[in-house]
Amino acid sequence: MGYYDSEENVERYIRMASGYDGKLLIDVLAKYLPEGSRILEVGMGAGKDLLMLNKHYQVSGSDSSAIFVKRFRRLHPNLDVKVLDAITIDTDERYDGIYSNKVLIHLSRADLLASFERQAQVLNTGGVAIHSFWYGDGEAEYHGLRFHYYREDSLKALTGPGYEFLESKRYTEIEIDDSIYIVLRRR
C-alpha cells in the first residue's frame, strides 16, 4: 500500500500543500511549449497545478493514488485524469510535454532513471519535460514517506542521452534556494 492510498494521508497532504502551487514552473514551461500543446502531469495530487495547466494546454492528469484521481474526477468530470505511477507511466498515449511538481522526489535514483527513460518513450520528439525537486543530497523520511534530494549534477547524470538539458534553476519555496527545477527536451 502506498502512502497516498490512505484517505487520512491524502487529507494531510491537501492541508499541507494548500498554500503552494506550480505557477513559477508553468510560466517556465510556457517559454518552451506553445499553448494548446498536449501535456501529461505526473503526480497531480489534489489537482491545483492541473487546473492551471488546463487554462493553456490540452492536459491529462495522473497520479498513482486512486484516491486523488477519484476526488478530482468527482469535482471536474470533464478533465482527463488517470491512475499512473511515475516510474512505468503505463500509457500508449504520446505528449508534447510532461510536468511534475515535487513528485519525482519520492523516487530513488534507480527509479528516477527508469522514470526518465519511460518519459522519453511517452514524449514526442522535441517534447519538453519540466520537473521540480528539493535541492540537496541524501534522503529523509517524513510520516513514512521517503524524500530524495537532488542537485543539478546528479539530475544531469540521471537524465541520460535521450534528452537535451535546457535549463535548471534553484528557487525558493519554503527556505532560500531549497528547490530546483529542470527543463529537458527529448532528442
Secondary structure, DSSP 8 states (H G I E B T S, - for coil): --GGGSHHHHHHHHHHTTT---HHHHHHHHHHS-TT-EEEEE--TTSHHHHHHHTTSEEEEEES-HHHHHHHHHH-TTSEEEE--TTT---S--EEEEEEES-GGGS-HHHHHHHHHHHHHHEEEEEEEEEEEEBSSSEEEETTEEEE-B-HHHHHHHH-TTEEEEEEEEE-SSSTT-EEEEEEEE-
